Amino acid sequence: MDETMLLEQYQTGEKNFQGINLRNAELSYADLISANLSRADLQGTNLVLAYLNEVNFSRANLMNAKLCGANLNKANLNGANLRDADLQGAMLQGADFRKANLALAILMDTNLIQADLRGVNLQGADLRGACLRGANLRYERRIYESVNLRGADLRGTDLQGVNLTGADLTKANLSGANLSEAVLRGAILTHANLTQANLQSAFLTEVDLSGANLVGANLKKVKLERGILTHAQLPGVELCDAILPDAKLSHANLTHADLSRVNLVRADLTRTDLSSAHLTQADLTDASLARTNLRNANLSYAYLTRVELSSASIIGVQLYGAIMPNGEIHD
Amino acid sequence: MSVTSILNEVVQNLEESPNLIRIKKVMFCACKGKWENDHIKLKNMSVETLVKELYWKTQKIDKLYKVFEKILSKINKKTEYSLVINTILEQVSKLYLEVKDAKKDDIEIPRLMNSIDLMQNPNQPVGQQSILSQDSRILFEVRFKLMQHSNPLKVKILIFSAIEREFNFSSQDWLQLRSISLDQLLEQLVQTFPTFSALECHVKKVSSYLDKSDEMLQVATALIESIKPLYKTQPIHPSPSQDLENRNKIAVEMSHSNNRVGQEELYQPMFTQESPNYRAVYQSFQQSNLSEIETLHLMEVDGYHSLKPFPDHNYQLSDTIDSDLISGCSGVSSECDENSDQQNQELPDSLFQLEIEIEQQIHQSVTFAISQMKTILKDLEVEVESRLQDYPEEVRKATQYKTLKQFMHHFQDQIIEFDQALSYMETTGREFHGNNNLDERSAESSANYVVQPHNQNQMMELAKRGNSQAITTLINQSLNPRGINTLTTVRNGCLHVFLESEPVSSKESTAQFVHKKLIFLKIKSIQSIKIYGRKTGDKAIVWAQEFAYNHI
C-alpha cells in the first residue's frame, strides 16, 4: 500500500489501517483524522502539518518521522516508538504517550497540555519551550516506571503544576524553565542546570539536587523536606519561606542567598557556605553546623536552639534577637 | 576637528559603503518622506546634500533616531535595512552636538534593534536585556494561551515571516526555525513593534500574504489576542491623548476589514453618524502640505512583501475624495521645503497621527461609497423586479442575480482601471493637477496599459494557476528595484525565466532567489524551471540554471 492508496481508501470511509507499512511515505498536510494506524510502520514518514487528531498510533513505529506542526490532539501514541522523531511545534494536547519511546525526539515548542506521559522515555529529548501544563509524568509503582528525562533539553519549558514524581532529570537542562507548583517528589536532578528557573512553591520533597546549578533560580516557598542539596550551587538564590527540615546541604554554596524565615530544622549544614546569607527568623533548631561558613551572615531573630556552633566560622555574624543554643536571646 | 571635515569624513564613509543605494533610499525617505526606487535618480543624488538636509531636518539625535525608527517599522526586509540604518546612524550621529557631549560621558548612542544579532546567537540569554525579563511568567501565560488556540509551528512561521522574511519551507529555513524558540520569536516581535496597533496591522498583513492565508489569518488573530498582555506591562508609546488612541484603534480595526472583501458590515455601524472630529481632521488634512502622506506609500517599497494598504475597494477615488486632496498627495517636495521648518519639528509624532487621520478619512469615504452602492443595488433590484412581474419566479430571480452580477463586474472593471491609473501615475512619477479628474486619466492610461488584475491576492491566484504574465509581474516586483527585468514563458510544463540586466546578475544568488520565490507560489502546472541570465537588449544568454520544481 502506498500513500495515495491510503488516502483514497480513507476518503471512501475506511479508517482501519492497522499494521500497514508506509516507511518514508510523503504524507505532509494529510488529513487522517481518527484513523487507526496502530502497529503501523511509519519510520521516516513525512507528516508535516498533517491533521492526525485522535489517530490511533499505538505501538506504531514512528522512528525518525517528521511530525512538525502536526495536529495530534487526543491521539493515542501508547507504546509508540518516536525515537529521533521531529515534532517541532506539534499540537499534542491530551495525547496519550504512555510507555512511548521519545528518546532524542525534538519536541520543541510543542503543546503537550494534559498529555499523558507516564512511563515515557524522553532521554536526551529537545523540549525547549514546550508547554506541559496539566501533563501527567507520575511514577506509579509496578505500573509505570519513572519518566526518563536524563540529559533532556528543557530550557524555557513550561512545567507549571506538572506532576514529575520520581522523574529522572539527571543532567537535564532546565534553565529558565517554569516549574512553579510542580511536583518533583523524589525526582533525581543531580547535576541538572536550573539557572534562572522558577521553582516557586514547588514540591521538592526528597528530591536529589546534588551538584545541581541553581544560580538565579526562584525557590521561594518550596517544600524541600529531606531534600539532598549536597554540592549544589545556590549563590544568591531566593529561598525565603522555604521548608527544608532534614535537608542535606553539606558543601552547598549558599553565599548571599536569601534564607529568611526558612525552616532548617535538623538540616545538615556541615561545610555549607552560608557567608553573607540572610537567615533572619530562620529556624535552625537541631541543625548540624559543623565547619559551616557563616561569615557576615545575618542571623537576627533566628532560632539556634541546640545548635553546635563551635566549629562554624562566625566572623561578622549578626545575631540580634536570635535564640542562642543555650536558650538565651542574643542582644 | 572642524565641522566641515567631520562632514567630509561622514560623506566619504557613507559613499564607501557597499549598501550605498539603500543608504540613499533611506536617507531620501527620511528627508522627503517618500520612497524612491528609481536607480538612476538615486545614483545622481549627492550624499552630501542628503546628509546636510537630514541634519537640518532633525537637528537632534533623538529626532533622527525616531525618524529612522518610523521608517524601519514601515518597510520590509527589516534586517537588511536595520543594518543600513545602523550604518547611517553610526556615521551621521557624529554631526550631532549631543553625541559629541555624550562621548565624553560615555553614554551609549542609541542603536536600533537588529534581529540578526539575536538570530545568530540563540544561546545568548535573551531574557536578560529584554523588556520582558521583569516578569517571565507573563511570557509563559502568553504561550500557554497561544498554544491552546493555534498551531505553535504556524505561529512560529508567521512571526518568522513578519520579522525576518517569508518562510519558504526550504531546509535552511527549517534549520533557522529550529534554532530559535517561540519565546525568542515572541520577544523579537514585541521589540520590533513598539506599539500594539503597529504589530496588529503588520501581522495581519503578513498573514494575508502567506500561503493558506485564511488559516494564517486565524493564527494571526490568536497571536494578536494572546500577545496583548505583553504590551500592557510596558509603557505604551506616548500618545497625545486618549482620543487619538481610540481613533487609532478604530482605524486599525478598519484597515483589517478593508483587506477582506465582504466585511463592509463590520465597520459600517461605527460611522452611521458623522463623527464630530471628522471636519477637523479633514481640514487639517487639507491644510498641511502632506509630505507625510507620502510615507503611506512606503508600504509599497521594493521587498517581495509589497503589501498594499488597501488592495481593492477603491470606490472612493472618483467622487468622494476631491481633487484638492489628490493634489495634496502628489509629489510636493518644492512646497514642502517652504513649510518644512515648522513641520519637521514634530515630524515623527504628527506623521503617526496624520496617518491615522488619513486612514479614518479613507474609511469614511469607503463607507459612504458602500452605502451608495447598496442604494444603487437595491434600486436595480426593484427595477428588475417590477419589469419582470409577469414572468415566473425562477426566471425573475435568475435575471435579477444576473443583472446584479453584471453590475458588479462592470464596477470591478472600473475600479481596476482606477487602480491602474493610480499606479501608472505613481510609477511614472507624474504630477497630479488639481483640475484633471481621474476619469480622464484612467481612460488615457488604460489605452497605454493592458488592464491587469492589480490586487496582490488575485495576482498570486493567477500565478499559481500558471499565468505567465502574473508570474512575471510578481518576480518583477522584487527584481525590478535591483535593476533586473524579467520575461517568462511556459512551455511543456517548463517555466522559462529570462532575467535581463546591465550588468548581468550573478547566477547563484539571483537564480536561487527566483527559485525560492517560485517555490513559494506552488504553481501546479509546472514540473521544472529554467532560469537564464542575459544582458539587457542582448539575445545571447550568459548563464542558465535548471531546477526541478516539485512543490511540497
Chai-1 contact restraints between the chains, C-beta under 6 A:
chainA,res_idxA,chainB,res_idxB,connection_type,confidence,min_distance_angstrom,max_distance_angstrom,comment,restraint_id
A,C68,B,L153,contact,1.0,0.0,6.0,A-B,restraint_1
A,G69,B,N151,contact,1.0,0.0,6.0,A-B,restraint_2
A,G69,B,L153,contact,1.0,0.0,6.0,A-B,restraint_3
A,G89,B,P152,contact,1.0,0.0,6.0,A-B,restraint_4
A,G89,B,L153,contact,1.0,0.0,6.0,A-B,restraint_5
A,G89,B,K156,contact,1.0,0.0,6.0,A-B,restraint_6
A,M91,B,N151,contact,1.0,0.0,6.0,A-B,restraint_7
A,D109,B,P152,contact,1.0,0.0,6.0,A-B,restraint_8
A,D109,B,L182,contact,1.0,0.0,6.0,A-B,restraint_9
A,N111,B,M147,contact,1.0,0.0,6.0,A-B,restraint_10
A,N111,B,P152,contact,1.0,0.0,6.0,A-B,restraint_11
A,R128,B,S181,contact,1.0,0.0,6.0,A-B,restraint_12
A,G129,B,S181,contact,1.0,0.0,6.0,A-B,restraint_13
A,G129,B,L182,contact,1.0,0.0,6.0,A-B,restraint_14
A,G129,B,D183,contact,1.0,0.0,6.0,A-B,restraint_15
A,C131,B,R143,contact,1.0,0.0,6.0,A-B,restraint_16
A,C131,B,F144,contact,1.0,0.0,6.0,A-B,restraint_17
A,C131,B,M147,contact,1.0,0.0,6.0,A-B,restraint_18
A,G156,B,D183,contact,1.0,0.0,6.0,A-B,restraint_19
A,D158,B,F140,contact,1.0,0.0,6.0,A-B,restraint_20
A,N178,B,F140,contact,1.0,0.0,6.0,A-B,restraint_21
